[in-house]
Amino acid sequence: MDIRYEVWLVLALGLLLANLPFVNERLFLVGPLRAPKHLGWRLVELLTGAGLCILAGFALEGSIGQRHVQGWAFYVAMGSLFLTFAFPGFVWRYLRRRRVSDRAVDEP
């Protein structure tokens, strides 16, 4: 696989993993259904997704050649990028206007 495709694969995986906590009501996509899933659970899923994305990037980097040691700045930049990727899902979940019929479905 070409290096360019691996970079795009990690970016697409990050975009997917950053938005998954906001588009479903299950814990970690396979757990029990939480009627309204609280923001705390979504943040735990977001941190787990960021860790999985970093691990996937490290694995792909290791398959290319020698893995480079990363300092704190890498993790801060990765966290900022992951939060930026999560913004569309956050807006869709919490900031969009809902019709009255949608609110009745979301509330228990």
Secondary structure, DSSP 4 states (H G I P E B T S, - for coil): --HHHHHHHHHHHHHHHHHHHHH-SBGGGTS-B-SS--HHHHHHHHHHHHHHHHHHHHHHHHHHSPPPP--HHHHHHHHHHHHHHHHHHHIIIIIS---HHHHHHH--
